[in-house]
Amino acid sequence: MFKFLLIIALGIAIGYRYGWNDAHENEKNVAERLLDRIGGDNKGMMSSDADATTRAVVGK
């Protein structure tokens, strides 16, 4: 049981240290940067504006 608690405490300490350093180096947090990276070049093609999509298809 002691090993388990030691590993959990060590993981929390390392994660906190990483998060602290990351927050000082970057303006956006990890989740925002990850979502920006996942979206990539396809973000522009995934718009949810139905009117703009209809105008682009119909040509008006």
Number of C-alpha atoms within 10 A of each C-alpha: 5 7 8 9 10 11 11 12 12 12 12 12 12 12 12 12 12 11 14 11 11 14 13 10 10 10 10 12 13 13 9 11 12 11 10 12 10 11 11 9 10 9 10 8 8 9 10 8 8 9 9 12 13 11 10 10 9 8 7 7
